[in-house]
């Protein structure tokens, strides 16, 4: 039944609902991880620029 659908997003959402996967919790966790990586990247950039100027 799912193979006949053309929209893969809907297939995945239906499968997650069928297996009772908490997609909202997964989404929140992924967003937290990406924001933490962005903050770390922004914090590392000024330090890298200061090192290049000193050299």
N, C-alpha and C positions, 0 to 999 in steps of 0.2 A: 504494500500500500504506500509506504513512504517513498519507495523508489520511483513511483509514477509522478511524484510531485516535482515541479521544476524549481521551486524556491527553496534553496538549501537552508536558509535562515529559519523558515517555518518548520522544516523537518527537524532541525536541531532543537528548536524550542519545544516541539511536540515530544521529542524523545526525552528531553530533560524533564518535562512534566510527567511523562509516563514512568520514569525512573525516580521521580520525586527528588530531583537535584535542585538545591537552593541556588539558582542562578543569580539572585540578587546579592547573596553573600559573596559569591565568587567575583561578581562585578566590583563590589566594594573593595575586596582584597586586592584585586588587580589595579584598581585606581590608586589605592594607597601605595602600592609598590612603585607604580610609574611616577607618582608625585615625589616619592622619596628619592628615586633615581634622578629626577629633574633637579631637585634641591641640591643633591650631592654634586651633580654636574655643574650647576651654577656656582657652587661654593669652590669648586676646583678650578674653574676658569680664571678668576682673578688671581689666584695663587700662581697659576702657570704664566700669566702675563707678567707678573712681578718678577718671576725668575728670568724670563727672557730679557727684560729691561736691564736687570743687574748684570747680565753676562756680556 
